[in-house]
């Protein structure tokens, strides 16, 4: 039997990165973007939850802060799945018989 987590556990990695990594290091969005060699807009979109975490950005955070890119990507996948599960009733498919 698979373990099913409540959707409240599916935190957007950008919000987590902002609260747990970027801000505690005393970095602004602009500073973090400069350190990770990305645009300020890309960093702002991620930390504000308006963009998902890409594999490349996960590697950048891993290299800059020593985080696990794998863990960050699992956070993104859990968040994405929770969002879609919340509207699963709207998704129409035809069941394929075995």
MOPAC internal coordinates of N, CA, C and O (Angstrom, degrees):
PM7 1SCF
backbone

  N    0.0000 0     0.00 0     0.00 0    0    0    0
  C    1.4507 1     0.00 0     0.00 0    1    0    0
  C    1.5284 1   108.74 1     0.00 0    2    1    0
  O    1.2310 1   120.75 1   -49.28 1    3    2    1
  N    1.3120 1   116.17 1   130.72 1    3    2    1
  C    1.4600 1   121.15 1  -179.56 1    5    3    2
  C    1.5247 1   110.56 1   -77.46 1    6    5    3
  O    1.2310 1   121.33 1   -34.76 1    7    6    5
  N    1.3110 1   115.07 1   145.24 1    7    6    5
  C    1.4528 1   120.77 1   176.41 1    9    7    6
  C    1.5235 1   107.71 1   -81.57 1   10    9    7
  O    1.2310 1   120.48 1   -49.57 1   11   10    9
  N    1.3142 1   116.69 1   130.43 1   11   10    9
  C    1.4592 1   121.11 1  -179.98 1   13   11   10
  C    1.5198 1   108.80 1  -111.43 1   14   13   11
  O    1.2310 1   120.81 1   -61.98 1   15   14   13
  N    1.3146 1   116.05 1   118.02 1   15   14   13
  C    1.4599 1   121.08 1   178.55 1   17   15   14
  C    1.5178 1   110.23 1   -88.15 1   18   17   15
  O    1.2310 1   120.92 1   -34.62 1   19   18   17
  N    1.3028 1   115.84 1   145.38 1   19   18   17
  C    1.4567 1   120.66 1   174.69 1   21   19   18
  C    1.5279 1   108.18 1   -65.57 1   22   21   19
  O    1.2310 1   120.34 1   -36.19 1   23   22   21
  N    1.3145 1   116.95 1   143.81 1   23   22   21
  C    1.4618 1   121.26 1  -176.71 1   25   23   22
  C    1.5293 1   113.25 1   -60.36 1   26   25   23
  O    1.2310 1   120.06 1   160.87 1   27   26   25
  N    1.3312 1   117.50 1   -19.13 1   27   26   25
  C    1.4637 1   119.66 1   178.94 1   29   27   26
  C    1.5292 1   111.83 1   -68.31 1   30   29   27
  O    1.2310 1   120.05 1   162.98 1   31   30   29
  N    1.3327 1   117.52 1   -17.02 1   31   30   29
  C    1.4553 1   121.20 1   176.86 1   33   31   30
  C    1.5221 1   111.49 1   -79.06 1   34   33   31
  O    1.2310 1   120.00 1   166.80 1   35   34   33
  N    1.3035 1   117.60 1   -13.20 1   35   34   33
  C    1.4546 1   122.44 1  -176.48 1   37   35   34
  C    1.5295 1   109.73 1   -88.87 1   38   37   35
  O    1.2310 1   120.60 1   -97.46 1   39   38   37
  N    1.3116 1   116.46 1    82.54 1   39   38   37
  C    1.4577 1   122.72 1  -178.80 1   41   39   38
  C    1.5285 1   109.22 1   -86.86 1   42   41   39
  O    1.2310 1   120.59 1   -43.09 1   43   42   41
  N    1.3111 1   116.48 1   136.91 1   43   42   41
  C    1.4657 1   119.77 1   175.37 1   45   43   42
  C    1.5264 1   107.75 1   -61.16 1   46   45   43
  O    1.2310 1   120.08 1   -49.41 1   47   46   45
  N    1.3286 1   117.46 1   130.59 1   47   46   45
  C    1.4621 1   118.44 1  -177.52 1   49   47   46
  C    1.5273 1   113.48 1   -61.96 1   50   49   47
  O    1.2310 1   120.20 1   152.70 1   51   50   49
  N    1.3117 1   117.23 1   -27.30 1   51   50   49
  C    1.4631 1   119.73 1   178.92 1   53   51   50
  C    1.5204 1   111.83 1   -64.32 1   54   53   51
  O    1.2310 1   120.76 1   135.74 1   55   54   53
  N    1.3289 1   116.16 1   -44.26 1   55   54   53
  C    1.4730 1   120.26 1   178.40 1   57   55   54
  C    1.5217 1   110.38 1   -63.16 1   58   57   55
  O    1.2310 1   120.79 1   139.05 1   59   58   57
  N    1.3309 1   116.09 1   -40.95 1   59   58   57
  C    1.4676 1   120.53 1   178.81 1   61   59   58
  C    1.5234 1   110.45 1   -66.01 1   62   61   59
  O    1.2310 1   120.14 1   135.41 1   63   62   61
  N    1.3223 1   117.34 1   -44.59 1   63   62   61
  C    1.4644 1   120.98 1   179.65 1   65   63   62
  C    1.5279 1   110.99 1   -60.92 1   66   65   63
  O    1.2310 1   120.62 1   139.69 1   67   66   65
  N    1.3208 1   116.41 1   -40.31 1   67   66   65
  C    1.4677 1   120.02 1   179.37 1   69   67   66
  C    1.5314 1   110.44 1   -63.00 1   70   69   67
  O    1.2310 1   120.95 1   128.83 1   71   70   69
  N    1.3348 1   115.79 1   -51.17 1   71   70   69
  C    1.4681 1   120.73 1  -173.71 1   73   71   70
  C    1.5261 1   113.61 1   -73.94 1   74   73   71
  O    1.2310 1   120.22 1   144.34 1   75   74   73
  N    1.3152 1   117.19 1   -35.66 1   75   74   73
  C    1.4615 1   120.62 1  -172.25 1   77   75   74
  C    1.5291 1   114.86 1  -101.99 1   78   77   75
  O    1.2310 1   120.09 1   161.82 1   79   78   77
  N    1.3130 1   117.43 1   -18.18 1   79   78   77
  C    1.4686 1   119.49 1  -175.41 1   81   79   78
  C    1.5279 1   112.07 1  -123.10 1   82   81   79
  O    1.2310 1   120.38 1   120.44 1   83   82   81
  N    1.3084 1   116.88 1   -59.56 1   83   82   81
  C    1.4690 1   120.85 1  -172.70 1   85   83   82
  C    1.5236 1   111.38 1   -65.49 1   86   85   83
  O    1.2310 1   119.85 1   124.71 1   87   86   85
  N    1.3234 1   117.90 1   -55.29 1   87   86   85
  C    1.4620 1   120.66 1  -177.89 1   89   87   86
  C    1.5292 1   113.18 1   -64.07 1   90   89   87
  O    1.2310 1   119.13 1   135.74 1   91   90   89
  N    1.3513 1   119.26 1   -44.26 1   91   90   89
  C    1.4696 1   118.54 1   178.19 1   93   91   90
  C    1.5367 1   113.98 1   -61.67 1   94   93   91
  O    1.2310 1   120.44 1   155.40 1   95   94   93
  N    1.3209 1   116.76 1   -24.60 1   95   94   93
  C    1.4663 1   120.39 1   175.96 1   97   95   94
  C    1.5312 1   111.58 1   -84.12 1   98   97   95
  O    1.2310 1   120.42 1  -177.19 1   99   98   97
  N    1.3259 1   116.80 1     2.81 1   99   98   97
  C    1.4555 1   121.16 1   178.30 1  101   99   98
  C    1.5142 1   113.73 1    70.64 1  102  101   99
  O    1.2310 1   120.52 1  -154.71 1  103  102  101
  N    1.3261 1   116.61 1    25.29 1  103  102  101
  C    1.4607 1   120.92 1  -177.81 1  105  103  102
  C    1.5275 1   111.19 1   -98.80 1  106  105  103
  O    1.2310 1   121.14 1   -38.60 1  107  106  105
  N    1.3017 1   115.43 1   141.40 1  107  106  105
  C    1.4559 1   120.87 1   170.15 1  109  107  106
  C    1.5300 1   107.23 1   -85.59 1  110  109  107
  O    1.2310 1   120.64 1    -7.95 1  111  110  109
  N    1.3085 1   116.38 1   172.05 1  111  110  109
  C    1.4621 1   120.53 1   175.41 1  113  111  110
  C    1.5226 1   109.41 1   -58.86 1  114  113  111
  O    1.2310 1   120.56 1   136.81 1  115  114  113
  N    1.3077 1   116.54 1   -43.19 1  115  114  113
  C    1.4673 1   121.38 1   179.96 1  117  115  114
  C    1.5211 1   111.17 1   -62.64 1  118  117  115
  O    1.2310 1   120.44 1   136.29 1  119  118  117
  N    1.3327 1   116.76 1   -43.71 1  119  118  117
  C    1.4709 1   120.74 1   178.51 1  121  119  118
  C    1.5213 1   111.27 1   -62.89 1  122  121  119
  O    1.2310 1   120.67 1   133.97 1  123  122  121
  N    1.3299 1   116.32 1   -46.03 1  123  122  121
  C    1.4634 1   120.38 1  -179.55 1  125  123  122
  C    1.5257 1   110.86 1   -62.19 1  126  125  123
  O    1.2310 1   120.81 1   138.00 1  127  126  125
  N    1.3148 1   116.06 1   -42.00 1  127  126  125
  C    1.4701 1   120.06 1   178.31 1  129  127  126
  C    1.5266 1   110.82 1   -61.04 1  130  129  127
  O    1.2310 1   120.72 1   136.36 1  131  130  129
  N    1.3184 1   116.24 1   -43.64 1  131  130  129
  C    1.4671 1   119.99 1  -179.92 1  133  131  130
  C    1.5239 1   111.01 1   -63.79 1  134  133  131
  O    1.2310 1   120.02 1   137.47 1  135  134  133
  N    1.3246 1   117.57 1   -42.53 1  135  134  133
  C    1.4677 1   121.33 1  -179.33 1  137  135  134
  C    1.5238 1   112.03 1   -65.26 1  138  137  135
  O    1.2310 1   120.84 1   144.23 1  139  138  137
  N    1.3431 1   116.01 1   -35.77 1  139  138  137
  C    1.4620 1   119.99 1  -178.27 1  141  139  138
  C    1.5337 1   112.75 1   -91.96 1  142  141  139
  O    1.2310 1   120.77 1   179.68 1  143  142  141
  N    1.3384 1   116.14 1    -0.32 1  143  142  141
  C    1.4663 1   122.55 1   177.74 1  145  143  142
  C    1.5283 1   111.78 1    59.27 1  146  145  143
  O    1.2310 1   121.38 1  -132.13 1  147  146  145
  N    1.3392 1   114.97 1    47.87 1  147  146  145
  C    1.4610 1   122.09 1   174.51 1  149  147  146
  C    1.5272 1   107.41 1  -129.32 1  150  149  147
  O    1.2310 1   120.63 1   -10.32 1  151  150  149
  N    1.3167 1   116.40 1   169.68 1  151  150  149
  C    1.4607 1   118.80 1   178.99 1  153  151  150
  C    1.5209 1   110.51 1   -73.76 1  154  153  151
  O    1.2310 1   121.17 1   -25.87 1  155  154  153
  N    1.3167 1   115.37 1   154.13 1  155  154  153
  C    1.4508 1   120.69 1   177.02 1  157  155  154
  C    1.5213 1   109.97 1   -61.11 1  158  157  155
  O    1.2310 1   120.55 1   141.46 1  159  158  157
  N    1.3315 1   116.55 1   -38.54 1  159  158  157
  C    1.4652 1   121.18 1  -179.64 1  161  159  158
  C    1.5317 1   110.84 1   -62.19 1  162  161  159
  O    1.2310 1   120.04 1   136.28 1  163  162  161
  N    1.3312 1   117.52 1   -43.72 1  163  162  161
  C    1.4695 1   120.91 1   179.12 1  165  163  162
  C    1.5266 1   110.41 1   -62.33 1  166  165  163
  O    1.2310 1   120.47 1   136.93 1  167  166  165
  N    1.3291 1   116.71 1   -43.07 1  167  166  165
  C    1.4637 1   120.38 1  -179.89 1  169  167  166
  C    1.5263 1   110.44 1   -66.71 1  170  169  167
  O    1.2310 1   120.45 1   136.64 1  171  170  169
  N    1.3177 1   116.75 1   -43.36 1  171  170  169
  C    1.4599 1   121.12 1   179.32 1  173  171  170
  C    1.5222 1   111.13 1   -61.27 1  174  173  171
  O    1.2310 1   120.37 1   136.26 1  175  174  173
  N    1.3128 1   116.89 1   -43.74 1  175  174  173
  C    1.4667 1   120.55 1   179.62 1  177  175  174
  C    1.5230 1   111.40 1   -62.81 1  178  177  175
  O    1.2310 1   120.29 1   138.80 1  179  178  177
  N    1.3253 1   117.06 1   -41.20 1  179  178  177
  C    1.4614 1   120.40 1   178.94 1  181  179  178
  C    1.5217 1   110.93 1   -66.84 1  182  181  179
  O    1.2310 1   120.35 1   125.85 1  183  182  181
  N    1.3238 1   116.93 1   -54.15 1  183  182  181
  C    1.4689 1   120.66 1  -175.80 1  185  183  182
  C    1.5230 1   112.61 1   -65.61 1  186  185  183
  O    1.2310 1   120.61 1   155.03 1  187  186  185
  N    1.3297 1   116.44 1   -24.97 1  187  186  185
  C    1.4576 1   121.03 1   177.48 1  189  187  186
  C    1.5197 1   113.45 1   -87.86 1  190  189  187
  O    1.2310 1   120.28 1  -179.70 1  191  190  189
  N    1.3298 1   117.06 1     0.30 1  191  190  189
  C    1.4562 1   120.80 1   178.60 1  193  191  190
  C    1.5158 1   114.66 1    76.21 1  194  193  191
  O    1.2310 1   120.41 1  -165.98 1  195  194  193
  N    1.3315 1   116.83 1    14.02 1  195  194  193
  C    1.4603 1   120.74 1  -179.55 1  197  195  194
  C    1.5254 1   112.22 1   -91.69 1  198  197  195
  O    1.2310 1   120.27 1   170.40 1  199  198  197
  N    1.3312 1   117.09 1    -9.60 1  199  198  197
  C    1.4643 1   121.99 1   177.92 1  201  199  198
  C    1.5168 1   108.14 1  -138.96 1  202  201  199
  O    1.2310 1   121.33 1   -31.79 1  203  202  201
  N    1.3063 1   115.06 1   148.21 1  203  202  201
  C    1.4541 1   120.13 1   177.79 1  205  203  202
  C    1.5204 1   110.73 1   -78.55 1  206  205  203
  O    1.2310 1   121.36 1   -15.77 1  207  206  205
  N    1.3116 1   115.00 1   164.23 1  207  206  205
  C    1.4604 1   122.17 1   178.27 1  209  207  206
  C    1.5181 1   108.87 1   -84.15 1  210  209  207
  O    1.2310 1   120.25 1   -58.68 1  211  210  209
  N    1.3064 1   117.12 1   121.32 1  211  210  209
  C    1.4639 1   121.32 1   176.27 1  213  211  210
  C    1.5176 1   109.31 1   -84.43 1  214  213  211
  O    1.2310 1   120.74 1   -17.68 1  215  214  213
  N    1.3220 1   116.18 1   162.32 1  215  214  213
  C    1.4635 1   120.80 1   177.06 1  217  215  214
  C    1.5254 1   110.23 1   -61.17 1  218  217  215
  O    1.2310 1   120.34 1   141.56 1  219  218  217
  N    1.3227 1   116.96 1   -38.44 1  219  218  217
  C    1.4665 1   119.72 1   179.27 1  221  219  218
  C    1.5204 1   111.78 1   -64.96 1  222  221  219
  O    1.2310 1   120.41 1   138.02 1  223  222  221
  N    1.3253 1   116.81 1   -41.98 1  223  222  221
  C    1.4643 1   119.48 1   178.87 1  225  223  222
  C    1.5280 1   110.28 1   -66.38 1  226  225  223
  O    1.2310 1   120.26 1   143.52 1  227  226  225
  N    1.3324 1   117.10 1   -36.48 1  227  226  225
  C    1.4600 1   120.49 1   177.36 1  229  227  226
  C    1.5298 1   110.28 1   -61.38 1  230  229  227
  O    1.2310 1   120.28 1   139.14 1  231  230  229
  N    1.3125 1   117.08 1   -40.86 1  231  230  229
  C    1.4692 1   121.19 1   177.30 1  233  231  230
  C    1.5187 1   110.22 1   -65.79 1  234  233  231
  O    1.2310 1   120.07 1   141.13 1  235  234  233
  N    1.3154 1   117.47 1   -38.87 1  235  234  233
  C    1.4693 1   120.53 1   178.63 1  237  235  234
  C    1.5353 1   110.38 1   -61.59 1  238  237  235
  O    1.2310 1   120.21 1   136.20 1  239  238  237
  N    1.3498 1   117.21 1   -43.80 1  239  238  237
  C    1.4665 1   119.97 1   177.56 1  241  239  238
  C    1.5237 1   110.91 1   -66.83 1  242  241  239
  O    1.2310 1   120.35 1   143.37 1  243  242  241
  N    1.3055 1   116.93 1   -36.63 1  243  242  241
  C    1.4630 1   120.65 1   177.44 1  245  243  242
  C    1.5257 1   110.36 1   -61.29 1  246  245  243
  O    1.2310 1   120.63 1   133.57 1  247  246  245
  N    1.3236 1   116.40 1   -46.43 1  247  246  245
  C    1.4654 1   120.49 1  -178.60 1  249  247  246
  C    1.5264 1   112.25 1   -69.18 1  250  249  247
  O    1.2310 1   120.38 1   143.79 1  251  250  249
  N    1.3284 1   116.88 1   -36.21 1  251  250  249
  C    1.4634 1   120.59 1  -176.49 1  253  251  250
  C    1.5311 1   112.89 1   -80.01 1  254  253  251
  O    1.2310 1   120.15 1   142.57 1  255  254  253
  N    1.3317 1   117.33 1   -37.43 1  255  254  253
  C    1.4594 1   120.40 1  -171.40 1  257  255  254
  C    1.5307 1   114.08 1  -120.22 1  258  257  255
  O    1.2310 1   120.05 1   176.27 1  259  258  257
  N    1.3274 1   117.50 1    -3.73 1  259  258  257
  C    1.4578 1   119.79 1  -179.94 1  261  259  258
  C    1.5164 1   114.33 1    78.21 1  262  261  259
  O    1.2310 1   120.32 1  -162.67 1  263  262  261
  N    1.3263 1   116.99 1    17.33 1  263  262  261
  C    1.4625 1   121.35 1   177.53 1  265  263  262
  C    1.5222 1   109.89 1   -78.30 1  266  265  263
  O    1.2310 1   120.53 1   -16.21 1  267  266  265
  N    1.3151 1   116.59 1   163.79 1  267  266  265
  C    1.4590 1   121.16 1   174.70 1  269  267  266
  C    1.5276 1   109.33 1   -87.81 1  270  269  267
  O    1.2310 1   120.56 1   -62.32 1  271  270  269
  N    1.3213 1   116.54 1   117.68 1  271  270  269
  C    1.4648 1   120.52 1   177.20 1  273  271  270
  C    1.5255 1   109.93 1   -61.91 1  274  273  271
  O    1.2310 1   120.34 1   145.49 1  275  274  273
  N    1.3295 1   116.95 1   -34.51 1  275  274  273
  C    1.4624 1   120.45 1   179.52 1  277  275  274
  C    1.5241 1   110.91 1   -62.06 1  278  277  275
  O    1.2310 1   120.30 1   136.19 1  279  278  277
  N    1.3080 1   117.03 1   -43.81 1  279  278  277
  C    1.4591 1   121.18 1   179.19 1  281  279  278
  C    1.5251 1   110.72 1   -64.40 1  282  281  279
  O    1.2310 1   120.50 1   137.00 1  283  282  281
  N    1.3242 1   116.65 1   -43.00 1  283  282  281
  C    1.4617 1   120.04 1   178.63 1  285  283  282
  C    1.5247 1   111.32 1   -61.52 1  286  285  283
  O    1.2310 1   120.48 1   140.05 1  287  286  285
  N    1.3281 1   116.69 1   -39.95 1  287  286  285
  C    1.4631 1   119.96 1   179.52 1  289  287  286
  C    1.5267 1   111.31 1   -69.22 1  290  289  287
  O    1.2310 1   120.15 1   146.23 1  291  290  289
  N    1.3411 1   117.31 1   -33.77 1  291  290  289
  C    1.4698 1   119.72 1   175.27 1  293  291  290
  C    1.5262 1   110.25 1   -66.35 1  294  293  291
  O    1.2310 1   120.40 1   143.14 1  295  294  293
  N    1.3329 1   116.83 1   -36.86 1  295  294  293
  C    1.4657 1   120.18 1   176.34 1  297  295  294
  C    1.5291 1   110.02 1   -61.01 1  298  297  295
  O    1.2310 1   120.68 1   136.42 1  299  298  297
  N    1.3342 1   116.31 1   -43.58 1  299  298  297
  C    1.4626 1   120.25 1  -179.55 1  301  299  298
  C    1.5174 1   110.48 1   -63.96 1  302  301  299
  O    1.2310 1   120.32 1   135.12 1  303  302  301
  N    1.3365 1   117.00 1   -44.88 1  303  302  301
  C    1.4614 1   120.72 1  -179.72 1  305  303  302
  C    1.5297 1   111.06 1   -62.29 1  306  305  303
  O    1.2310 1   120.10 1   137.64 1  307  306  305
  N    1.3317 1   117.42 1   -42.36 1  307  306  305
  C    1.4676 1   121.33 1   178.92 1  309  307  306
  C    1.5239 1   110.51 1   -63.26 1  310  309  307
  O    1.2310 1   120.46 1   138.63 1  311  310  309
  N    1.3178 1   116.73 1   -41.37 1  311  310  309
  C    1.4660 1   121.00 1   178.83 1  313  311  310
  C    1.5246 1   110.38 1   -63.86 1  314  313  311
  O    1.2310 1   120.41 1   132.40 1  315  314  313
  N    1.3256 1   116.81 1   -47.60 1  315  314  313
  C    1.4632 1   121.09 1  -179.47 1  317  315  314
  C    1.5234 1   111.25 1   -60.07 1  318  317  315
  O    1.2310 1   120.80 1   134.94 1  319  318  317
  N    1.3260 1   116.08 1   -45.06 1  319  318  317
  C    1.4622 1   120.07 1  -179.09 1  321  319  318
  C    1.5267 1   111.62 1   -65.27 1  322  321  319
  O    1.2310 1   120.08 1   140.32 1  323  322  321
  N    1.3140 1   117.45 1   -39.68 1  323  322  321
  C    1.4658 1   120.90 1   178.53 1  325  323  322
  C    1.5246 1   110.80 1   -63.09 1  326  325  323
  O    1.2310 1   120.50 1   140.04 1  327  326  325
  N    1.3265 1   116.66 1   -39.96 1  327  326  325
  C    1.4722 1   119.91 1   178.79 1  329  327  326
  C    1.5248 1   111.13 1   -63.56 1  330  329  327
  O    1.2310 1   120.47 1   136.77 1  331  330  329
  N    1.3185 1   116.70 1   -43.23 1  331  330  329
  C    1.4641 1   120.11 1  -178.75 1  333  331  330
  C    1.5267 1   110.66 1   -72.14 1  334  333  331
  O    1.2310 1   119.95 1   141.10 1  335  334  333
  N    1.3403 1   117.69 1   -38.90 1  335  334  333
  C    1.4606 1   120.10 1   177.88 1  337  335  334
  C    1.5330 1   111.03 1   -59.83 1  338  337  335
  O    1.2310 1   120.34 1   146.79 1  339  338  337
  N    1.3090 1   116.95 1   -33.21 1  339  338  337
  C    1.4624 1   120.98 1  -179.67 1  341  339  338
  C    1.5259 1   111.50 1   -63.97 1  342  341  339
  O    1.2310 1   120.19 1   156.18 1  343  342  341
  N    1.3114 1   117.24 1   -23.82 1  343  342  341
  C    1.4662 1   121.26 1   178.88 1  345  343  342
  C    1.5273 1   112.16 1  -120.19 1  346  345  343
  O    1.2310 1   120.68 1  -156.58 1  347  346  345
  N    1.3262 1   116.31 1    23.42 1  347  346  345
  C    1.4672 1   121.38 1  -177.44 1  349  347  346
  C    1.5232 1   112.41 1   -59.05 1  350  349  347
  O    1.2310 1   120.16 1   149.38 1  351  350  349
  N    1.3267 1   117.29 1   -30.62 1  351  350  349
  C    1.4618 1   120.76 1   179.09 1  353  351  350
  C    1.5151 1   113.22 1   -63.42 1  354  353  351
  O    1.2310 1   120.07 1   158.47 1  355  354  353
  N    1.3082 1   117.48 1   -21.53 1  355  354  353
  C    1.4629 1   121.77 1  -179.43 1  357  355  354
  C    1.5311 1   112.30 1   -86.17 1  358  357  355
  O    1.2310 1   120.26 1   169.17 1  359  358  357
  N    1.3225 1   117.10 1   -10.83 1  359  358  357
  C    1.4644 1   120.91 1  -176.47 1  361  359  358
  C    1.5188 1   109.15 1   -88.08 1  362  361  359
  O    1.2310 1   120.75 1   -61.28 1  363  362  361
  N    1.3238 1   116.17 1   118.72 1  363  362  361
  C    1.4545 1   121.56 1  -178.21 1  365  363  362
  C    1.5191 1   109.93 1   -99.55 1  366  365  363
  O    1.2310 1   121.50 1   -48.70 1  367  366  365
  N    1.3327 1   114.74 1   131.30 1  367  366  365
  C    1.4626 1   121.72 1   176.11 1  369  367  366
  C    1.5324 1   107.70 1  -143.76 1  370  369  367
  O    1.2310 1   121.40 1   -14.63 1  371  370  369
  N    1.3217 1   114.93 1   165.37 1  371  370  369
  C    1.4576 1   120.11 1   172.37 1  373  371  370
  C    1.5091 1   107.48 1  -107.02 1  374  373  371
  O    1.2310 1   120.76 1   -55.18 1  375  374  373
  N    1.3258 1   116.16 1   124.82 1  375  374  373
  C    1.4576 1   122.17 1  -179.05 1  377  375  374
  C    1.5323 1   109.27 1   -66.58 1  378  377  375
  O    1.2310 1   120.38 1   -44.66 1  379  378  377
  N    1.3105 1   116.88 1   135.34 1  379  378  377
  C    1.4525 1   122.92 1   177.79 1  381  379  378
  C    1.5147 1   108.07 1  -101.53 1  382  381  379
  O    1.2310 1   120.53 1   -57.48 1  383  382  381
  N    1.3008 1   116.60 1   122.52 1  383  382  381
  C    1.4595 1   120.76 1  -178.99 1  385  383  382
  C    1.5306 1   109.97 1   -74.40 1  386  385  383
  O    1.2310 1   121.17 1   -35.08 1  387  386  385
  N    1.3091 1   115.38 1   144.92 1  387  386  385
  C    1.4629 1   120.66 1  -179.48 1  389  387  386
  C    1.5006 1   111.69 1   -76.22 1  390  389  387
  O    1.2310 1   120.10 1   180.00 1  391  390  389

